[in-house]
């Protein structure tokens, strides 16, 4: 397992869900309602993405510690039976350079050899929380394949993801499937050179019980160079988000900069949002 394991950075598998509630939970897609739905979905996505970055750091780490210049804290442990696995242990809690306090464990279990077709992994959680918010569920990858462009391509599936918020015990649910094409940086010794093109759809339920579906309408571009700044969002691309029983709205991630700014269009409204 080499620094190429940068593949774990990928995850910006983004947003949104569906259901059959006959009630209209949103009377109109005004600015505050659209922003609240979007931020709940992105909170979950960014946290999962950060765990992909931890996987990279773990595989490149030595001496049972993550890299000293990494944005994360914690120790790591390797096992080789029945398959190669890494366990990130944050113990009773530690604060990373990104300012977030994490506790509990994250485990990556792999199958096959990285860099070869058929390689896959599963990410699971054990008593894991971030800033007191409990996270459960799993992330799995399909076997890696070489596509018609000669790039590695694989699909990440997010199953039964649930974030329980410490402030009021409300929950954010998330599931989905996104396909990643590794378009730049494969084979580089510098993990900050990787760029991924992401397509797919997802669904979920916000802390206020609003169910929604989302589809990436213009492929997301995800840059690993942004991770060192604690930014785990796409740098460009668009999504259409449809709350159940309400008007769809669109989200635009911009033109390629590592930032937390997005533009939302909801009906006649167009406005900028700063992500958490």
N, C-alpha and C positions, 0 to 999 in steps of 0.2 A: 504494500500500500504506500503510495508515494504522495508527493504534494499534489499530484494530479487529482487526488481525492477531492479536489476543489469542487468536484461535482456536487458536493454536499452543500455548496452555497446556494444551489439552485432551489430554490423552492418557491420563489415568489408565485406561487400558485395562487391565484387570487379569486376571490369573492363569490358569494351569494347563492340563494336557495329558493325552494318552492314549497307549496302546500295547498290544501283545499279549504281554507277558511272562507265561508260565505260572507263574513263581515268585511267591510272595508276598513282596515286598520289605519289607513292614512286618508284623510279627507281630501287633501290635495298635496302634491309634491312640492311643498314650499322649501325654502332654503334650509331651515333648521332641520326639517325631517329628513331630507336627502343627505345632508351632511352627517347626521347621527347614524343613519344606516351604513353609509360608506365607512365612517371611522370605526365602527364595530367590526366590520368585515376586515378592514386593513390592519387593525390591531392584531387580530388572529394571524393573518398572513405574514406580517412582519416578524412576529415572534417565531413562527415556524421557520421562516427564512433564516433567522439568526441561529437556529439549531443546526441547519445545514452548514453554516459557517463554522460552528463548533466542531462538527464532524471533520472538516478539513483540518482545523487546528489540532484536533486529537490525533489524526493520522500522521501529522507532521511533527507532533510533540515528542519529547523525550524525557526520561527521568520521572515519569508519572505526573508531569505538570503540563498544562497547556503553555503555548508559547508566551514568553514574558511580555512581548509587545502586542499580544492579542487583546481584543476588547472584552474577553471573557475571563472568569476565574474558575477555579475548580481543579480537581485531580482526575486522573484517568487510569483505567485498568484494562488490560487486554486478556482475552481468552481465545483458545483455538479449537475447542471441542464443544459441541459437534460441528461448529463452523466458526470462522473468524468473527469476533465481536469486540466492540469497544464500549465501555461504560464510563460516562462522564458523571462524576459524583461531586455535587455542590454542598454536601453535608448539611449542616443546620442552617446554612445560608452564607453567601459571600457576594460582595458587590464587584461587578466588572467595571472596566473603564468606560462602558456606555452608561453607567449610573444605575443599572438595574440590579436588584438583589434576587439571586436565584438560589433555590434549595432543592434537595432531592436528586433524582438521577434521570439521565437520558441514556438509552442504550441503542446502539447501531449493530445489527446482525446482518452479515453479508453472505452472498452465495456466488461462487465463481470468482474469477480473477478480474480485478479492475483493469480496464483497457481492452478487455476481450468481450466479444458478443456473448450475451447471456448473463453478464454480471448484474446483480440486483441487490437491494438492501431493504431492511425494515427498521424503522425508528419507532421505539416505544418509550413510555414514560413510567416512572416509579416514584410516586409521592412528589412529583415535580411541581414547583410553583415559581412565579416571577412576580416580585413586588407583592407577594401574598396572594396572588391570583392563581388558583389551582388549574393545571392543564392536564387533560387526559385524551386518549385516542391513539391512533397510529398513522404513520406515513410509510407507504411502500412504493418501490419502483418496479417497473417492468424490466425485463432483460434489455440491456443496451443493444441497439442495432445501428448499422451504418446505413444512412439514408442515401437517396439518389444524388445528393450534393456531396457525398463523401464525409458527412459530419455525423458524430455520434448523436443518437436521438433516443429518448426514453420517456416513459410516462410516469408521473407521480400521482398516486391516489391517496386522498386524505379521507380517513374513515372515522366516523363518530368522534370528531374533534369537539371537545367541550371545555370552555374556559369559565370557571366559577369565580366571580369577582368578590374580593375580600370585603369591599365596602358595604355590600348589601345582600350578598349571596345570590344575586341575579346571574344568569348564564348567557354565554354567547356560543351558539352551535355552528359547526362548519363541516362540510363535506365537499368533495369535488375531485376532478381529474384534469390534470394539465400536462401537456406534452412539451418537453424541453429539447431544443436543438442547440448543440454546443457549437456556435458559429465562429468564435474566436478564442484563442488562448490554449487550446488543447495541446498537451505535451510541453507547455512552457514551464520553466522552473519558478516563474513568478506567478503565484495564484491570483494576483490582482489584474492579470491580463485577460481573464475569461469573460466572455459575453455569451448570453443565452437568449434565444428567441422562444417565447412562450405562447402557446395557444391552449384553448380549452374552455371549460365551464365549471361552475360550482354553485352551491346553494347553502342557505343557512337561516338562522333565527337570531335576531338582535336581542340585547338585554331587555328591550321593551316588548318582546314577543312578536315582532314583525318578521314575517317570513319573506324570503326574496330569492330570486334566481339571478344569475349573472353569466354573461358570455363575453369572452374577449373578442372584440370585433376587429381590432387592428392589433397584430401581435405585440405583446410586451417585449421590451428589450431590458435585460437585467445585467448589470455590470458588477462584477465582483470587486472592482476598484472602490465602489461606494461602501462596501461592508466595513472597511477600516474606520469609517466615520460614523458607524452606527446607523447607516441608512440602508434599509432592507426593502425598499420599494422599487418598482420598475422606473427606469429613466425616461421611457417613452411608451406609447401604445394607448389603446382605448378599450373601454368596456362598456357594455350596456347592462344596467341593473334594473330589474323589474320587481318592486315590492308587490306581494300578492294583493290583487284588487285595486291597484293604484297605477298611476302613469309611470312608464319607464323613464330613467334619466341616464345620461352618459357621463363618463369620467375620462379625462384626458391627462396623461402623466407628463406631458411636455415634450421637449425636443432633445433630450439626452443628458441633461445636467443631473449631478448627484444632489438632489434636494428633496424636500418633503412637501413640495407644492404641487397641487393638482387643480384642474379646472373642471367644474361641474356645470352641466347644462340640464336644467329641469324646467320643462315647459318654456316660458318666456324668460326665465331667469338664467343668467350666466354669471358665475362667481368663482373666486379662488378659495381654496381650502388649504390650511397648513395641517399636515398629518401629525399624529402624536409621535 
